[in-house]
Amino acid sequence: MSNMLEVADLGHTYGDYEAIGGLTFDVRAGELVCVVGPSGCGKSTLLRTISGLIKPTRGDVRLNGSHLAVVFQDYQRSLFPWLTVQGNVEFPLRSLPRAERRKRAAEALEWVGLTAAARKRPWQLSGGMQQRVAIARALAFRPALLLMDEPFASVDAQTRFELEDLLLRVRREHDTTVLVVTHDIDESVYLGDRILVLSSSPARLVANLEVPLPAERDQVTTRTADGFVALRSKVARLLNVGKPSMDVEKWAAAERESLSETVSSS
Ligand SMILES: Nc1ncnc2c1ncn2[C@@H]1O[C@H](COP(=O)(O)OP(=O)(O)OP(=O)(O)O)[C@@H](O)[C@H]1O
């Protein structure tokens, strides 16, 4: 499988504060990779450098495709209240002919189950529906890579589960490559093909974990499966290594070894 994203020795410093301390990883085409790390470790900075919103102090980001789209946590601020749902989804497609814009927006709204809401304004919709509009807008752009920054953190638990399943369905049906930043360990295991665990700031890669779960996931059976429970415990323990006094590399190596033992014996 080819790489859609290649990040090499990426580092970022704000003034003299080092937020990211040299990250190297790839995201393969069609893969869904989750990034977890302690609060303030530099996850949003990582997404901003990948999306080109800020220029990294050092290192390289290579995207093997022409477009990327970003979905943010705060859907209320990312949608235009004066445009209809359809208008919001069409907005990034302004350079395309009108008929093509319409077609792509209608298609993306259908993928997220919002065809009936196309003529409404965002403020007439629930929070979960608004976030679905933001996802439709990103998908209509047909991005080579979809970046998501805490995309479901502002909705209730039930809606969050629905949106997680929506994301899994659309990325499977449309073969989208996705990089999701999340605070939620369970969400990272439920969604991910792979999980990148970061240390506290400056963010370094503590572990790069394959998720040993079938592609078909279900909120009840997947979350109670032994592989799910074992991996979420691993990630939770790895996140404690963000303490500066610990030897992150040594800890991560030990955890990786014990994870591979768990997986091979299960
Ligand atoms: N524009 C900025 N100028 C100076 N420091 C910044 C700036 N943006 C972020 N930082 C600092 O860099 C560090 C990483 O911030 P970032 O927002 O990337 O972390 P995060 O992991 O996304 O945080 P959270 O988990 O709370 O969302 C934090 O200590 C933050 O205070």
The ligand as a Gaussian input file, in Angstrom:
#p B3LYP/6-31G(d) Opt

LIG

0 1
 N        0.205000      30.194000      18.738000
 C        0.832000      29.714000      19.820000
 N        1.789000      30.430000      20.438000
 C        2.438000      29.953000      21.508000
 N        2.217000      28.726000      22.048000
 C        1.284000      27.979000      21.482000
 C        0.533000      28.416000      20.344000
 N       -0.333000      27.430000      19.984000
 C       -0.128000      26.419000      20.870000
 N        0.831000      26.754000      21.756000
 C        1.332000      25.899000      22.837000
 O        1.867000      24.720000      22.262000
 C        1.505000      23.585000      23.039000
 C        0.759000      22.598000      22.148000
 O       -0.504000      23.180000      21.812000
 P       -1.584000      22.385000      20.943000
 O       -2.804000      23.230000      20.878000
 O       -0.953000      21.951000      19.682000
 O       -1.816000      21.107000      21.881000
 P       -3.004000      20.041000      21.867000
 O       -2.365000      18.734000      22.183000
 O       -3.790000      20.148000      20.635000
 O       -3.875000      20.577000      23.088000
 P       -5.320000      20.085000      23.570000
 O       -5.177000      18.625000      23.849000
 O       -5.561000      20.859000      24.822000
 O       -6.283000      20.383000      22.475000
 C        0.669000      24.088000      24.214000
 O        1.515000      24.207000      25.336000
 C        0.199000      25.450000      23.766000
 O        0.052000      26.329000      24.847000

